Amino acid sequence: MSLQHSPSGSDTSNRTAWPSLRVADWTQTRDTLHMWTQIVGKLRLAHAPLVNHWWQVALYVTPRGLTTSAVPYGDGAFDAEFDFVEHRLVIRSSDGASREVALKPVSVATFYTRTMRALRELGIEASFQRRPNEVEPSIPFADDEQHCSYDATAAHLFWRQLLQANRVLGRFRAEFTGKVSPVHFFWGAMDLACTRFSGRAAPPHPGGAPNCGDWVMEEGYSRELSSCGFWPGGGDEGAFYSYAYPEPDGFATHPVRPDGAYYSTENGQFLLPYEAVRTARDPDHALTEFLHTTYEAAAEHGDWDRAALENDPLRWGRTAPREGPG
């Protein structure tokens, strides 16, 4: 498929939408927020039925932050949203009741206690492992006084980074008609991800993620895939990434764009520093180039049936009336 690019406005206005946030300036807040998202994400894990590759546990970007979306509970539902505009966790029940937990500089232990209390007041019970996954050390939430930072400005800027990444990843996702994940936020590694699948089974994943059973990784990587996303690490301001599992021969040496993108042998994936996108003449186009060329590295060297798996998301808009279904 040819590179799709639909500018959202002038290059200048597009650049100003991408905020600057140095990882070194908010590492403590990032690590605290990571633990908070694990607590809230585990609420989905406790109540939502298993979906392939653990898609049921992820969070989603909203116009104000990150949400669980509707989580089934009994014959109703609830949701929980991190609001990075007013800096609060809002938990809402389908019976009309709601509770809030302020997002401010408190320890993980305090946040955990207040969140569990809010759930109890709403009549919601949740049974889950009370310690984080995919991190080392894994401090039980109720005992974690180490992570206790919350810089509201940094959290807001991080959400704005996610908002931009989510938008471009969403356009990229629309070009794939095969099996493809939503654009979603995995709280285990604290990354925004979108994954395409070839349709073929993959060899069992070797596992090895800290404080995470190998069987969890086997489920996540049970099918041949090409995954991309954004992570608040790997660069001065975070990094976009792209990898393939299993990685085909020739993947790492495939030419990719834009300038600044490279294959990290240490991480086993292509990386593009966020700041290289933010400072590009057209950030949307720079990131789109990265997503396309790194996917091509997986699809071409992995012998994917690209003709069957890709299509133009504007295919009807060019030939049909503007009215769509509904």
Beta strands, then each sheet from edge to edge (+ up, - down):
strand 1: 60-61
strand 2: 65-67
strand 3: 71-73
strand 4: 76-83
strand 5: 88-93
strand 6: 98-102
strand 7: 184-186
strand 8: 191-201
strand 9: 223-231
strand 10: 239-245
strand 11: 262-264
strand 12: 269-273
sheet 1: 1+ 2- 4+ 3-
sheet 2: 1+ 2- 4+ 5- 6+
sheet 3: 7+ 8- 9+ 10- 12+ 11-
end
